[in-house]
Amino acid sequence: MTQAPDLLYSEAEDDLRAAVRSLLADRADAATLLGRVETPSPYLPGLWEALGGGIGAAGLLVPEKLGGQGASHREAAVVLEELGRAVTPVPYLTGAVVATETLLALGADDGPVAGLLTALASGERVAVLAVPLSTAPDAAPRTDGLVPAVADAAAADVFLVPRADGLYAVEAADAVVTAQVPLDLTRPLAAVDASGATGTRLADAEAGRAAVRRGLLAGAGLLASEQLGIAEWCLEETVRHTRQRHQFNRPVGSFQALKHRMAQLWLEVVGARAAARAAADALATGAADTALTVAVAQAYCSKVAVHAAEECVQLHGGIGMTWEHPAHLALKRAKSAQIAFGSAGRHQDTVAALADLPAPR
């Protein structure tokens, strides 16, 4: 009998949330971030060291014997909710989740894989899987040549590079990294060409493909938590603004039409929270239906995040259309995340296949 997922937050998860939120409020508030995205690099100096090493978030998925926290995807999901709320530019999803999970799938307790995991757990190094951000968990990544749209490539110390004969670790200094112009300025993209670097072979072709699939599945599942964070912030900020903004001597939030829109959005956010928590719990427990649960979460949460961000911009009126307000950062992150690790349509197809739902005729 399948065990029901645990959707509630534990006391430890609440404590972790409080620590991350406090750090981001102090080091990555909206005003700081708005000023930073105008520069060539959005990464805030010292933030990754404080988050990854100071709080220990970088090693949440890494076993204690390798220097990590020995936690689970549930705790990592809480971190991503907070990073989504603040639209924080750090290589957490790409490094501490996707790359780390890819390495964990190789199951090595010693050698180069274990050494790399130890370095990642401490936050001293950042690894990034060299595949386009849009790559779905069930897609076959390209195995040679130039790889476009690699997220957080600029922050990487080492790339995990899928090749025809296996999975390789390539030092970032040995690869050619060419910055690209992203929609979401808080998650930089770059084209990565590691074909001229030898690298260290971590696994053969079959094991490498399985590891990449596991890494991308974890990325897709926990991206839903980031999207949940975006949607929650957008709803809360919109409610706050419409309470303070007055027209005809009344708060605009008291107008029935706006109340209905925000009530509908609240229902969507509640559903997104359930879907995202279910995906995180399935990944943490290794549930048999993990792939299905992740696909459901992505198909739903990606749309909710975009809708919440659109409503945030529109219901803020004129100020919501300006670059001085952070609403545009949330909208761009939501739109960018909508195609990350597979589009909603791709995940809907996955749900249909896994649940044996025939297409309409």
Rosetta blueprint (number, residue, H / E / L):
1 M L
2 T L
3 Q L
4 A L
5 P L
6 D L
7 L L
8 L L
9 Y L
10 S L
11 E H
12 A H
13 E H
14 D H
15 D H
16 L H
17 R H
18 A H
19 A H
20 V H
21 R H
22 S H
23 L H
24 L H
25 A H
26 D H
27 R H
28 A L
29 D L
30 A H
31 A H
32 T H
33 L H
34 L H
35 G H
36 R H
37 V L
38 E L
39 T L
40 P L
41 S L
42 P L
43 Y L
44 L L
45 P L
46 G L
47 L H
48 W H
49 E H
50 A H
51 L H
52 G H
53 G H
54 G H
55 I L
56 G L
57 A H
58 A H
59 G H
60 L L
61 L L
62 V L
63 P L
64 E H
65 K H
66 L H
67 G L
68 G L
69 Q L
70 G L
71 A L
72 S L
73 H H
74 R H
75 E H
76 A H
77 A H
78 V H
79 V H
80 L H
81 E H
82 E H
83 L H
84 G H
85 R H
86 A H
87 V L
88 T L
89 P L
90 V L
91 P L
92 Y H
93 L H
94 T H
95 G H
96 A H
97 V H
98 V H
99 A H
100 T H
101 E H
102 T H
103 L H
104 L H
105 A L
106 L L
107 G L
108 A L
109 D L
110 D L
111 G H
112 P H
113 V H
114 A H
115 G H
116 L H
117 L H
118 T H
119 A H
120 L H
121 A H
122 S L
123 G L
124 E L
125 R L
126 V L
127 A E
128 V E
129 L E
130 A L
131 V L
132 P L
133 L L
134 S L
135 T L
136 A L
137 P L
138 D L
139 A L
140 A L
141 P L
142 R L
143 T L
144 D L
145 G L
146 L E
147 V E
148 P E
149 A E
150 V E
151 A E
152 D L
153 A H
154 A H
155 A H
156 A L
157 D L
158 V E
159 F E
160 L E
161 V E
162 P E
163 R E
164 A L
165 D L
166 G E
167 L E
168 Y E
169 A E
170 V E
171 E E
172 A H
173 A H
174 D H
175 A L
176 V E
177 V E
178 T E
179 A E
180 Q E
181 V L
182 P L
183 L L
184 D L
185 L L
186 T L
187 R L
188 P L
189 L E
190 A E
191 A E
192 V E
193 D E
194 A L
195 S L
196 G L
197 A L
198 T L
199 G L
200 T E
201 R E
202 L E
203 A E
204 D L
205 A H
206 E H
207 A H
208 G H
209 R H
210 A H
211 A H
212 V H
213 R H
214 R H
215 G H
216 L H
217 L H
218 A H
219 G H
220 A H
221 G H
222 L H
223 L H
224 A H
225 S H
226 E H
227 Q H
228 L H
229 G H
230 I H
231 A H
232 E H
233 W H
234 C H
235 L H
236 E H
237 E H
238 T H
239 V H
240 R H
241 H H
242 T H
243 R H
244 Q H
245 R L
246 H E
247 Q E
248 F L
249 N L
250 R E
251 P E
252 V H
253 G H
254 S H
255 F L
256 Q H
257 A H
258 L H
259 K H
260 H H
261 R H
262 M H
263 A H
264 Q H
265 L H
266 W H
267 L H
268 E H
269 V H
270 V H
271 G H
272 A H
273 R H
274 A H
275 A H
276 A H
277 R H
278 A H
279 A H
280 A H
281 D H
282 A H
283 L H
284 A H
285 T H
286 G L
287 A L
288 A L
289 D L
290 T H
291 A H
292 L H
293 T H
294 V H
295 A H
296 V H
297 A H
298 Q H
299 A H
300 Y H
301 C H
302 S H
303 K H
304 V H
305 A H
306 V H
307 H H
308 A H
309 A H
310 E H
311 E H
312 C H
313 V H
314 Q H
315 L H
316 H L
317 G H
318 G H
319 I H
320 G H
321 M H
322 T L
323 W L
324 E L
325 H L
326 P L
327 A H
328 H H
329 L H
330 A H
331 L H
332 K H
333 R H
334 A H
335 K H
336 S H
337 A H
338 Q L
339 I L
340 A L
341 F L
342 G L
343 S L
344 A H
345 G H
346 R H
347 H H
348 Q H
349 D H
350 T H
351 V H
352 A H
353 A H
354 L H
355 A L
356 D L
357 L L
358 P L
359 A L
360 P L
361 R L
